[in-house]
Amino acid sequence: MADSVAIVSGGMDSVTLLHHLVKNMGRQPAVMSFRYGQKHAREIACAQHHAALLGRDDHLIADLNALRAVFGGSALVDADIAVPDMAAVEGDPQPVTYVPNRNSIFLALAVAYAESLGADVVYYGAQRHDLYGYWDTTPDFLERVNQVYALNRKNPVHIEAPFVTASKADILRTGLALDVDYSQTWSCYEGAEVACGRCPTCAERLQAFAEIGMDDPLPYA
């Protein structure tokens, strides 16, 4: 039986989080992923792979594709907006790759799922962004959203982000110590046959591997 809920997209951070929860913390999370109209679903397949690998059969993939218009204006969803290179977003506190209020919506649904399961913790893979940023992955956001959910009068659910102050390289070191197979993760915003190597998340991922002196097992264009 699940004792928590973990939001797992299939990218590096959330997959490492899932392995950390199961292997380091002894948790038995129900895994939750989302289809929200993103330009590709390659990450979802990676999330399914790791959930199965870790024996997490209670993997809920929530279909929010009908809400695609809600997330318009993001390069991750809108076909008319090109995914930018890292150089175009570096130093931007809210780049065009930001999906409007996505994390708040995902967390609200994960909290509802946790409450339905009788679990009292939701985990998500927020991390420290050194080159650009999103307001809904910060320690301040985490603290304030928990203040809201603490208002629940019977079954309050707490949100935790174990990597919220960690860099991508820090997360990578944690995952390698846990034998995470990063060839079975996907970070690229483009979702082509091979990773583009230029978008913000590719650049951040490649920098993390370079920082620890290893090659990324993913193929790049």
Residue pairs with C-beta under 8 A, 6 or more apart in sequence:
1 28
2 28
2 29
2 30
2 58
2 117
2 119
3 27
3 28
3 29
3 119
3 121
4 21
4 27
4 28
4 29
4 30
4 114
4 119
4 120
4 121
4 122
4 123
5 29
5 30
5 31
5 32
5 110
5 111
5 113
5 114
5 117
5 119
5 121
5 122
5 123
6 14
6 17
6 18
6 21
6 27
6 29
6 30
6 31
6 32
6 122
6 123
6 124
7 14
7 32
7 33
7 34
7 106
7 107
7 110
7 122
7 123
7 124
7 125
8 14
8 15
8 17
8 18
8 31
8 32
8 33
8 47
8 50
8 51
8 125
9 33
9 34
9 43
9 44
9 47
9 125
10 33
10 42
10 43
10 44
10 45
10 46
10 47
10 48
10 49
10 50
10 185
10 186
11 43
11 46
11 125
11 185
11 186
11 187
11 201
12 168
12 171
12 172
12 175
12 182
12 185
12 187
12 205
12 208
13 125
13 126
13 127
13 163
13 168
13 171
14 47
14 124
14 125
15 46
15 47
15 50
15 175
15 180
15 182
15 184
15 185
16 125
16 163
16 171
16 172
16 174
16 175
16 178
16 180
17 123
17 124
17 125
17 162
17 163
18 29
18 31
18 50
18 51
18 54
18 56
19 50
19 54
19 175
19 178
19 179
19 180
20 162
20 174
20 175
20 178
21 27
21 29
21 123
22 28
22 29
22 54
22 56
23 178
24 178
27 123
28 56
29 56
29 123
30 56
30 58
30 59
30 60
30 113
30 114
30 117
30 119
31 47
31 51
31 56
31 58
31 59
31 60
32 59
32 60
32 61
32 62
32 109
32 110
32 113
33 43
33 44
33 47
33 48
33 59
33 60
33 61
33 62
34 61
34 62
34 64
34 106
34 109
35 41
35 44
35 61
35 62
35 63
35 64
35 65
36 64
36 65
36 67
36 68
36 71
36 77
36 99
36 102
37 64
37 65
37 67
37 68
37 71
37 77
38 76
38 77
38 191
39 76
39 77
39 79
39 83
39 189
39 190
39 191
40 190
40 191
41 191
42 186
42 188
42 191
43 185
43 186
43 187
44 61
45 186
46 184
46 185
46 186
47 59
47 61
48 59
48 61
49 184
50 180
50 184
50 185
51 57
51 59
52 59
60 113
62 109
64 105
68 77
70 100
71 77
71 99
71 100
71 102
72 78
72 100
73 81
73 96
73 100
74 81
74 96
74 97
74 98
74 99
74 100
75 81
75 82
75 83
75 84
75 96
75 97
75 189
76 83
76 97
76 99
76 189
77 99
81 96
83 97
83 189
83 190
83 196
83 199
84 95
84 96
84 97
84 199
84 200
85 198
85 199
85 200
85 203
86 131
86 198
86 199
86 200
86 202
86 203
86 204
88 95
89 95
89 96
89 97
89 131
89 132
89 200
90 131
90 132
91 131
91 132
92 132
92 133
93 132
93 133
93 135
94 133
94 134
94 135
95 132
95 200
97 189
97 199
97 200
97 201
98 134
101 136
102 136
103 124
103 126
103 134
103 136
103 137
103 141
104 136
104 145
106 124
107 122
107 124
107 145
107 159
110 122
110 124
111 122
111 149
111 157
111 159
114 120
114 121
114 122
114 157
115 152
115 155
115 157
118 155
119 157
120 155
120 156
120 157
120 158
121 157
121 158
121 159
121 160
122 157
122 158
122 159
122 160
123 159
123 160
123 161
123 162
124 159
124 161
125 161
125 163
126 136
126 137
126 138
126 141
126 142
126 161
126 163
126 164
127 137
127 163
127 164
127 166
127 167
127 168
127 171
128 163
128 164
128 165
128 166
128 167
129 137
129 204
130 167
131 200
131 203
131 204
132 200
135 141
137 161
137 164
138 164
139 164
139 165
142 159
142 161
142 164
145 159
146 158
146 159
149 156
149 157
149 158
149 159
150 156
150 158
163 170
163 171
163 174
166 174
167 208
168 204
168 205
168 207
168 208
169 207
169 208
169 211
169 212
171 208
172 182
172 208
172 209
172 212
173 212
175 182
176 212
176 214
181 217
182 216
182 217
182 218
183 217
183 218
185 218
186 195
186 218
187 195
187 201
187 202
187 204
187 205
187 218
188 195
188 196
188 197
188 199
188 201
188 202
188 218
189 196
189 199
189 200
189 201
189 202
190 196
190 199
192 221
194 218
194 219
194 220
194 221
195 202
195 218
195 219
195 220
195 221
196 202
196 220
196 221
197 203
197 206
197 220
197 221
202 220
205 216
205 218
206 216
206 220
209 215
209 216
